[in-house]
Amino acid sequence: MQDTIVILTGAGISAESGIATFRASDGLWENHRIEDVATPEGFAANPDLVHDFYNARRAKAQDAQPNAAHIALARLQSEFAGDVYIVTQNVDDLHERGGAKVVHMHGALNSALCAACQTRWDAPNVMHKTDTCPNCGTAATRPDIVWFGEMPYFMDEIADRLVGCTTFVAIGTSGQVYPAAGFVQEARNCGAETIEINLEPTGSQYMFDRQITGKATQTVPAWVDEVLGA
């Protein structure tokens, strides 16, 4: 049977590229209440605020550059003899610009979504509530981001990959937000080796066979070298 590695990445892998992690200890996300900028209710109440928030995040992500961790995972995907499937909770495109192919379970900043007909298209640098859908013409444009209360993307595909993987690796994710927090258990139940790579221990050590701590730009390339026998 072919070895298959499933990798889940979170905000920690992009932090060293200057992308802010999801929320601070005070519950704010870049000085905004989560409820105001990351829920369907927040968007309905103040679409201008939400668009401004994601316009700023989109600009910041475009200015950021892939770091050594992104590039190492692209190398693993390219050189590993088996299959490497990367699913990210991040909405930036640093994995892709680093050379990897990934699945965005929480959507992407560079994608726009029509709330009326579900059409997707490349997001402009600046989006407004008056922008119309190129398919149906409705002014129902929103960021193609999975907000709290919405179902993450590609869940059936991810579930199939977890069932068949021989190794599951969580990189730079707190392991607190479901359904992603449950991926390690699904993989363990199917006999996969489980590894956590994070800046600091997350308290989930009982779920992982191995934990590696330190900066992603150092730990991820070292782990990839180990896997590839470099």
QUIGI-V448686 format. One line per field, one symbol per residue. ss: DSSP state (H for helix, E for strand, L for the rest). phi: phi as a letter, one per 20 degrees, with the letter a starting at -180 (. if undefined). burial: 1 if it has 24 or more other C-alpha atoms within 12 Angstrom, else 0. A space follows every 10 residues. Layout:
ss=???
phi=???
burial=???
This chain:
ss=LLLEEEEEEL HHHLHHHLLL LLLLLLLEEL LEEHHHHLEH HHHHHLHHHH HHHHHHHHHH HHHLLLLHHH HHHHHHHHHL LLEEEEEELL LLLHHHHLLL LEEELLEEEE EEEELLLLLE EELLLLLLLL LLLLLLLLLL EEEEELLELL LLLLHHHHHH HHHHLLEEEE ELLLLLLLLH HHHHHHHHHL LLEEEEEELL LLLLHHHLLE EEELLHHHHH HHHHHHHHLL
phi=.ffcdddddc gffdgfenef fgbefenedl mcfgfeccbg fffffbffff ffffffffff ffffcgdffg fffffgffdf fedcddddee dedffffeoe dcdefdnbfe cdcefecmfd bfffgcdcfe fdffednfec fcfeceegnd egemffffgf fffeeecdcd cmcfmddeeg fefffffffe nffccdcbfc gendffedfb ccdqfgfdff gfffgffemf
burial=0001111111 1111111011 1100000000 0001111111 0110001111 1111101101 1000111111 1111111001 0011111111 1111110111 1111111111 1111100011 0010011110 1110000001 1111111000 0110000110 1111111111 1111100011 1111111100 0111111110 1101001100 1111111111 1111000000
